[in-house]
Amino acid sequence: MSSTYEKLLKCYECYKERIDFTPDVALVLGSGLGDFADTMKVEAVLEYKDIEGFPVSTAPGHKGRFVFGYVGDTKMVAMQGRVHYYEGYDMTDVVLPIRLMKLMGAKTLFLTNASGGINPNFNAGDLMLITDQISQFVPSPLRGENIKELGVRFPDMSHIYNEKLKKLAKESASKLGIELKEGVYIQMPGPNYESPAEVRMAKELGADAVGMSTACEAIAANHMGMDIIGVSCIANLAAGISPHPLTEEEVLEAGRKVSKKFTALVTDIIANV
């Protein structure tokens, strides 16, 4: 048994000892978006620090806990705060929470984040449905010995983001009167924001938004056969496009400003999964 899989199983046993709840949908709440968990009918909470060997969130605005409960009739586990590669963790630790939620029982993964807008048609405060991704600037979470208990050695990545879920998201947005942009998300390692030259490069590669998370999580989830949907909050315009320096306060404030429409959209999508 690989050390990575052994660590995952120990985290799972810790969850089983503390929580009697089996979720169907897993939700990762990005920077400034964690308050969504307060709208759930909460059944239980599990702090990351109480799981032996589990990585702890250190990023601003990330509470660092699993929240179990219901959105409508859907059984949920929500991550109030994710783990980022820039925090110094190995990539296997960064995606450990995703793998753990799959072991908990979740079949669908809903990824959210705050990002910088590259597409010239985007504005701060827009919501973007992630249609595809670019992950070549961070290590693959599948690097090293394959964990056959989780998935195959060479998983196909043609449809990382589930087509049915993307259609559902667009239907929900239309019903609610929420403008939902669409685009490709690129993950950079961070924690520094990208330079204007790097943003121009990302645009040439086909990216519409840039951030420091999500793509690696989607790879790990796809490896395990989860159905994935992703929505990004365009928190600001990327470097070289924005007229002023980028700050983490700006990102968190953008999350607060879009909270109402973000909550409405995510709630409706999850209720119809």
C-alpha positions in Angstrom: 0.0 0.0 0.0 1.4 3.4 -0.9 2.0 5.9 1.9 -0.3 8.4 0.2 -3.2 5.9 0.1 -2.4 4.8 3.7 -2.6 8.4 4.9 -5.9 8.8 3.0 -7.4 5.8 4.7 -6.3 7.0 8.2 -8.1 10.3 7.5 -11.2 8.4 6.4 -11.2 6.3 9.6 -10.9 9.5 11.6 -14.0 10.9 9.7 -15.9 7.7 10.3 -15.2 7.8 14.1 -16.6 11.3 14.4 -19.2 11.8 11.7 -22.3 9.7 10.9 -23.3 11.3 7.6 -22.8 10.2 4.0 -22.8 13.0 1.5 -23.8 12.7 -2.2 -22.3 16.1 -3.3 -19.0 17.6 -2.3 -18.6 21.4 -2.5 -15.3 23.3 -2.3 -15.8 27.0 -1.3 -13.1 29.3 -2.6 -11.7 32.6 -1.3 -14.5 34.9 -0.1 -17.2 32.4 -0.8 -17.1 30.4 2.5 -20.3 32.0 3.9 -22.4 29.7 1.6 -22.0 27.0 4.2 -24.0 29.2 6.6 -27.1 28.7 4.3 -27.0 24.9 4.7 -29.1 22.9 7.1 -26.1 21.9 9.1 -25.9 18.4 10.7 -22.3 18.2 11.7 -18.9 20.0 11.5 -15.4 18.5 11.4 -12.4 20.8 11.8 -9.4 19.9 9.6 -7.1 20.1 12.6 -9.1 17.3 14.3 -8.2 14.9 11.5 -4.9 13.1 12.0 -2.4 14.0 9.3 -4.8 16.3 7.5 -3.5 19.5 5.9 -4.8 22.7 7.5 -5.8 25.8 5.5 -3.7 28.9 6.1 -5.1 31.2 3.4 -7.1 34.3 4.5 -10.8 33.7 4.5 -10.5 29.9 4.7 -12.0 28.6 8.0 -10.6 25.1 7.6 -13.4 22.7 8.2 -15.9 20.3 6.7 -19.6 21.2 7.0 -22.1 18.4 6.6 -25.7 19.0 6.0 -28.4 19.6 3.4 -29.1 22.0 0.5 -32.8 21.3 -0.2 -32.9 17.5 0.0 -29.4 17.0 -1.2 -26.9 15.6 1.3 -23.8 17.7 1.2 -20.3 18.1 2.5 -18.8 21.5 2.0 -15.2 22.5 2.5 -15.0 25.9 4.2 -11.5 26.6 3.0 -9.3 24.6 0.7 -5.6 23.7 0.8 -3.4 25.4 -1.8 -0.1 24.2 -3.3 1.4 27.6 -2.5 1.0 26.9 1.2 3.9 24.6 1.0 2.1 21.2 0.9 2.9 18.4 -1.4 0.4 18.1 -4.2 -0.9 14.8 -2.8 -1.8 16.7 0.4 -3.5 19.4 -1.7 -5.9 16.9 -3.2 -6.2 14.7 -0.1 -9.5 16.5 0.9 -11.0 15.8 -2.6 -10.1 12.1 -2.3 -11.4 12.0 1.2 -14.8 13.4 0.2 -15.1 10.7 -2.5 -14.4 8.0 0.1 -17.1 9.7 2.3 -19.6 8.8 -0.5 -19.7 12.0 -2.7 -20.3 11.2 -6.4 -20.4 14.8 -7.6 -17.8 17.5 -6.9 -18.7 21.2 -7.1 -15.5 23.4 -7.3 -15.6 27.1 -6.8 -12.9 29.7 -6.6 -12.0 33.4 -6.9 -9.9 34.2 -10.0 -8.4 37.0 -12.1 -10.2 37.8 -15.3 -8.1 37.5 -18.5 -10.9 37.6 -21.1 -11.5 41.2 -22.1 -15.2 40.7 -21.9 -15.1 39.8 -18.2 -15.6 42.3 -15.3 -14.9 42.0 -11.6 -18.0 40.4 -10.0 -18.8 38.1 -13.0 -19.4 34.4 -12.5 -17.8 32.0 -14.9 -18.7 28.4 -15.6 -15.5 26.5 -16.1 -15.7 24.6 -19.4 -12.1 23.4 -19.4 -8.7 23.9 -17.7 -5.0 24.3 -18.1 -2.9 22.7 -15.3 0.6 22.4 -16.8 2.2 25.0 -14.5 1.7 22.9 -11.3 2.6 19.2 -10.7 0.0 16.6 -11.5 -1.5 15.1 -8.3 -1.2 11.7 -10.1 2.5 11.9 -10.4 4.3 8.9 -8.9 3.0 5.5 -8.1 -0.6 5.1 -9.3 -3.1 4.3 -6.5 -5.1 1.7 -8.4 -7.8 1.7 -5.7 -8.7 5.3 -6.8 -8.3 5.1 -10.6 -6.4 4.1 -13.7 -2.8 5.0 -14.4 -3.6 7.2 -17.5 -7.1 8.7 -17.0 -8.7 10.5 -19.9 -9.2 14.2 -19.5 -11.4 15.0 -22.5 -14.4 15.9 -20.4 -13.1 16.9 -17.0 -16.2 19.1 -16.4 -19.3 17.1 -16.8 -21.4 18.1 -19.8 -24.8 17.4 -18.1 -23.8 19.5 -15.1 -22.6 22.4 -17.3 -26.0 22.3 -19.0 -27.8 22.3 -15.6 -25.7 25.3 -14.5 -26.7 27.3 -17.6 -30.3 26.4 -17.1 -30.2 27.5 -13.4 -28.5 30.8 -14.3 -31.1 31.5 -17.0 -34.0 30.7 -14.6 -32.6 33.0 -12.0 -31.7 35.8 -14.3 -28.0 35.5 -13.5 -25.4 36.2 -16.2 -23.1 33.2 -16.3 -20.0 33.6 -18.4 -18.1 30.6 -19.7 -14.4 30.0 -20.1 -11.2 28.1 -19.5 -9.4 28.3 -16.2 -5.7 28.2 -15.8 -4.0 27.3 -12.5 -0.7 29.0 -11.5 1.4 28.0 -8.5 1.3 31.3 -6.6 1.3 32.8 -4.0 2.5 35.8 -6.0 0.0 37.1 -8.5 1.0 36.7 -12.2 3.1 39.3 -14.0 1.5 41.1 -17.0 3.7 39.0 -19.3 2.5 35.8 -17.7 -1.1 36.9 -18.1 -0.5 37.6 -21.8 1.0 34.1 -22.1 -2.0 32.6 -20.4 -4.3 34.5 -22.8 -2.3 33.1 -25.8 -2.7 29.6 -24.3 -6.5 30.1 -24.3 -7.2 30.9 -20.7 -10.1 33.2 -19.7 -9.4 33.3 -16.0 -6.4 32.6 -13.8 -6.1 31.4 -10.2 -4.1 29.3 -7.7 -6.3 26.3 -7.2 -9.0 24.0 -8.6 -7.4 22.4 -11.7 -5.3 20.0 -9.6 -8.4 19.1 -7.6 -10.4 18.4 -10.8 -7.7 16.1 -12.0 -7.8 14.1 -8.8 -11.6 13.9 -8.8 -11.7 12.9 -12.5 -9.2 10.2 -11.7 -11.7 8.8 -9.2 -14.6 9.0 -11.6 -16.4 11.9 -9.9 -18.8 14.2 -11.9 -17.3 17.7 -11.7 -18.7 21.2 -12.1 -16.8 24.4 -11.6 -17.8 28.0 -11.1 -15.3 30.8 -10.8 -15.9 34.3 -9.3 -14.0 36.9 -11.3 -12.6 38.8 -8.3 -10.5 41.3 -10.3 -8.9 41.8 -13.6 -5.6 40.2 -14.0 -2.2 42.0 -13.8 -1.6 44.2 -16.9 -5.4 44.5 -17.4 -6.3 45.9 -14.0 -5.4 49.6 -13.6 -4.2 49.1 -10.0 -2.1 46.6 -8.0 -3.8 43.3 -7.0 -4.5 42.6 -3.3 -6.0 39.7 -1.3 -8.5 42.2 0.3 -9.9 42.9 -3.2 -10.4 39.2 -3.8 -12.3 38.7 -0.5 -14.4 41.8 -1.0 -15.4 40.6 -4.5 -16.6 37.3 -2.9 -18.8 39.3 -0.4 -20.2 41.4 -3.2 -21.3 38.4 -5.3 -22.4 36.4 -2.3 -26.2 36.7 -3.0 -26.1 35.6 -6.7 -23.4 33.0 -6.0 -25.5 31.5 -3.2 -28.7 31.5 -5.4 -26.9 29.9 -8.3 -25.1 27.2 -6.3 -28.2 26.4 -4.3 -30.3 25.9 -7.4 -27.7 23.8 -9.2 -27.2 21.5 -6.2 -30.9 21.1 -5.6 -31.2 19.8 -9.1 -28.2 17.5 -9.3 
